[in-house]
């Protein structure tokens, strides 16, 4: 007879029932302590390049077939929270994302190219005031700011589209694009530092128009990733990755998902994915010159990868 069987035989039946009841109760308490909505969340940033709510509008001159192609990629992506750039607004987003599955949150700015979010229904979201300070030197683009509740955790998320044209030049360059980007830098850093001081996890997603891996020690990155306050110790999922969009036409990323110290702990290991299009380069203007950047977070994780 096994030792375990001998031990069980020595326990009176009433005591055995008590032990079983206690074990079942402990399991029940453990299950109840895990939020019902605790699950990995797929997050994406996608610049859909001049996505309008009408055919043949804008430089892309898209047809119904082109919108169908974009919708196919949205379904294949099957993401929970998508940070969007260059989208006219909810009506345009509904042509790509199923409105029965997603809610839309966009900048209040009146324009054709907006930042925003598509969020899977069932995820609680509050929209915060736009980060309007990014409007500098006539470059009028707001950051869209939301708070998502993920398994009981408040997570601030910001969708941005910064000034184009200063992808790898020194930040103190005399180029007009660099002057504008340099003026946007302290605005973004201020938002980061305010969130870090609050201790609320945050994630910035979007088109930074900056190739952080082009120059080691890039001053834009070092300014925002200064660890002051502590939660401003940042991580970007694109670090040391190769941009494969349209055959690696530009191999260094300008679209990034940036996480603070807390949310970095939730990043699922090896979840980074660059979703590329199957069509040939003749479809670039019909789809987008940017490919979606994908990652997965799990708020039940507590170890940094």
C-alpha positions in Angstrom: 0.0 0.0 0.0 1.3 3.4 -0.9 2.3 5.8 1.9 -0.3 8.3 0.7 -3.1 5.7 1.0 -1.9 4.8 4.5 -2.0 8.5 5.5 -5.6 8.9 4.1 -6.8 5.8 6.0 -5.5 7.3 9.3 -7.7 10.4 8.8 -11.2 10.1 10.2 -13.9 10.4 7.6 -15.2 13.6 9.1 -11.7 15.2 9.0 -11.3 14.0 5.5 -14.5 15.8 4.5 -13.3 18.9 6.2 -10.0 18.8 4.3 -11.8 18.4 1.0 -14.2 21.2 1.8 -11.4 23.5 2.8 -9.5 22.6 -0.4 -12.5 23.3 -2.6 -13.2 26.6 -0.8 -9.5 27.7 -1.4 -9.8 26.9 -5.1 -13.0 28.9 -5.3 -11.5 31.9 -3.6 -8.5 31.7 -6.0 -10.8 31.7 -9.0 -13.0 34.5 -7.7 -9.9 36.6 -7.1 -9.0 36.5 -10.8 -11.1 39.1 -12.7 -13.5 37.6 -15.2 -12.1 39.7 -18.0 -8.5 38.8 -17.3 -7.1 37.7 -20.7 -4.3 38.7 -23.1 -5.1 41.8 -25.0 -3.7 42.3 -28.5 -2.7 45.9 -29.2 -1.8 47.3 -32.6 -0.8 50.6 -34.1 -1.8 51.1 -37.8 -1.4 54.2 -40.0 -3.9 53.5 -42.7 -2.7 56.4 -44.9 -5.5 58.9 -45.8 -8.4 56.6 -45.0 -11.6 58.5 -45.9 -15.2 57.7 -45.6 -15.9 58.0 -49.3 -14.6 56.3 -52.4 -12.2 58.2 -54.7 -11.5 60.8 -52.0 -8.0 61.8 -51.2 -4.7 60.8 -52.9 -5.3 57.1 -52.5 -8.5 57.0 -54.7 -9.7 53.8 -53.1 -12.6 51.6 -54.4 -14.9 49.3 -52.6 -12.5 46.4 -53.4 -9.7 48.3 -51.7 -11.8 48.8 -48.5 -12.7 45.1 -48.6 -8.9 44.3 -48.7 -8.3 46.5 -45.7 -11.2 44.9 -43.9 -9.7 41.5 -44.6 -6.5 42.5 -42.8 -8.5 43.9 -39.9 -10.3 40.6 -39.5 -7.1 38.7 -39.8 -5.5 41.0 -37.2 -8.3 40.2 -34.7 -6.9 42.8 -32.3 -8.5 44.2 -29.2 -7.2 47.8 -29.2 -6.0 49.4 -32.4 -4.3 52.9 -32.4 -5.1 54.5 -35.7 -3.6 57.3 -37.7 -4.5 59.1 -40.9 -8.2 58.1 -40.5 -11.0 60.7 -41.2 -13.0 59.5 -38.2 -15.5 56.8 -37.1 -17.4 56.7 -40.4 -14.1 55.9 -42.2 -13.0 53.4 -39.5 -16.3 51.5 -39.8 -15.5 50.7 -43.4 -12.5 48.7 -42.2 -13.5 47.5 -38.7 -16.8 45.8 -38.0 -18.9 48.3 -36.0 -20.7 45.3 -34.3 -17.4 44.4 -32.8 -15.6 47.7 -32.2 -16.3 51.2 -30.8 -14.3 54.2 -32.1 -12.7 57.0 -30.3 -11.2 59.9 -32.3 -9.6 63.2 -31.8 -12.0 66.1 -31.7 -10.0 68.0 -34.4 -11.9 68.8 -37.6 -9.7 67.4 -40.3 -9.3 64.5 -42.8 -6.4 62.8 -41.1 -7.0 62.1 -37.4 -5.6 59.9 -34.7 -7.9 57.6 -32.8 -8.7 54.1 -31.5 -10.8 51.1 -32.5 -11.6 49.2 -29.3 -13.3 45.8 -29.1 -16.7 46.0 -27.5 -16.7 44.7 -23.9 -13.6 46.7 -23.0 -14.5 49.6 -20.8 -13.0 52.9 -22.1 -13.1 56.5 -21.1 -11.9 59.2 -23.6 -9.7 61.8 -22.1 -9.1 65.3 -23.5 -6.9 65.3 -26.7 -3.2 66.1 -26.3 -3.6 69.3 -28.2 -0.1 70.6 -27.3 1.3 68.5 -30.2 -0.1 71.3 -32.5 3.1 73.3 -33.0 4.3 75.5 -35.8 1.1 75.1 -37.8 1.4 71.2 -37.7 -2.1 70.6 -36.4 -2.5 67.1 -35.1 -3.9 66.1 -31.7 -2.9 63.0 -29.8 -6.0 60.9 -28.9 -5.9 59.9 -25.2 -8.1 57.1 -23.7 -8.2 55.1 -20.5 -8.9 51.4 -20.9 -9.9 49.2 -18.0 -8.1 45.8 -18.4 -8.9 43.2 -15.8 -9.4 45.9 -13.2 -6.3 47.9 -14.2 -6.5 51.4 -15.6 -4.2 51.8 -18.6 -3.7 55.2 -20.3 -3.2 54.9 -24.1 -2.2 57.6 -26.5 -2.4 57.5 -30.3 0.0 59.9 -31.9 1.1 61.0 -35.4 4.2 63.3 -35.1 5.8 65.5 -37.7 7.2 63.7 -40.8 10.6 64.5 -42.4 13.1 64.2 -39.5 13.4 60.5 -39.4 17.0 60.2 -38.6 18.5 63.7 -38.6 19.9 65.2 -35.4 17.2 66.7 -33.4 19.0 70.1 -33.4 19.0 70.1 -37.2 18.0 73.3 -39.0 15.5 71.3 -41.1 12.0 72.7 -40.6 10.6 69.2 -40.0 13.2 68.7 -37.2 12.3 72.0 -35.7 8.7 71.0 -35.5 9.4 67.5 -34.2 11.8 69.1 -31.6 9.0 71.4 -30.5 6.6 68.4 -30.1 9.2 66.5 -28.0 8.7 68.3 -24.7 4.9 68.1 -25.1 5.1 64.3 -25.4 7.6 64.1 -22.6 5.4 66.2 -20.4 2.5 63.8 -21.0 4.8 60.8 -20.2 6.1 62.4 -17.0 2.6 63.3 -15.8 1.4 59.7 -16.3 4.5 58.3 -14.7 4.1 60.5 -11.7 0.5 59.3 -11.3 1.7 55.7 -11.3 -0.9 54.8 -13.9 0.4 52.4 -16.5 0.6 53.9 -20.0 1.2 52.8 -23.6 2.0 55.2 -26.5 1.2 53.9 -30.0 1.5 55.5 -33.3 3.6 57.0 -36.1 6.5 58.7 -34.3 8.1 59.5 -37.7 11.4 58.8 -35.9 13.8 55.9 -36.6 15.1 55.4 -33.1 17.4 52.6 -34.2 19.1 54.8 -36.9 21.4 56.4 -34.4 22.3 54.7 -31.1 21.7 57.1 -28.3 19.0 59.1 -30.3 18.3 62.2 -28.3 14.6 62.0 -28.9 14.5 58.6 -27.3 16.8 59.4 -24.5 14.7 62.5 -23.6 11.5 60.5 -23.2 13.1 57.4 -21.8 14.9 59.1 -18.9 13.4 57.1 -16.0 12.3 60.3 -14.3 9.8 59.6 -12.7 10.5 55.9 -12.4 7.7 54.8 -14.6 9.2 56.8 -17.4 11.6 53.9 -17.9 10.3 53.0 -21.4 10.4 50.0 -23.7 9.5 49.8 -27.4 8.6 46.6 -29.0 10.2 47.6 -32.3 13.7 47.9 -30.8 16.3 46.1 -33.0 13.5 44.7 -35.2 13.5 45.0 -39.0 10.5 46.8 -40.7 9.4 44.3 -43.3 6.6 46.5 -44.8 6.6 46.3 -48.6 9.8 44.3 -48.8 11.6 46.3 -46.2 11.5 49.4 -48.3 12.5 51.3 -45.2 14.0 48.7 -42.8 14.0 50.9 -39.7 10.7 51.4 -37.9 9.0 54.8 -37.5 5.7 53.2 -36.1 6.2 52.1 -32.5 4.4 50.7 -29.5 6.1 52.2 -26.4 5.3 50.9 -22.9 6.1 52.3 -19.5 7.9 50.4 -16.7 4.6 48.9 -15.4 3.1 47.8 -18.6 6.4 46.4 -19.9 5.9 43.8 -17.1 2.7 42.7 -18.9 4.3 42.3 -22.4 3.9 38.7 -23.5 7.2 37.4 -24.5 7.8 37.1 -28.2 4.4 38.6 -29.0 5.8 41.3 -31.3 4.5 40.8 -34.8 4.8 42.9 -38.0 1.8 42.2 -40.1 2.7 42.7 -43.8 0.4 42.7 -46.9 0.3 39.9 -49.3 -0.4 42.1 -52.4 2.3 43.5 -54.6 3.8 47.0 -54.4 1.2 48.3 -56.9 -1.3 48.1 -54.1 0.7 50.3 -51.7 -1.4 53.4 -52.3 -4.6 51.4 -52.0 -3.7 49.7 -48.7 -1.2 51.8 -46.8 2.5 52.6 -46.9 2.5 51.5 -43.2 2.0 48.0 -42.0 0.4 47.2 -38.6 2.7 46.7 -35.6 1.3 44.2 -33.2 2.0 43.1 -29.6 0.1 41.3 -26.8 -0.1 42.3 -23.1 -1.4 40.3 -20.2 -2.2 42.2 -17.0 -2.0 39.0 -14.9 1.8 38.9 -15.6 4.1 40.5 -13.1 7.6 39.6 -14.4 9.6 41.7 -16.9 10.6 40.1 -20.1 
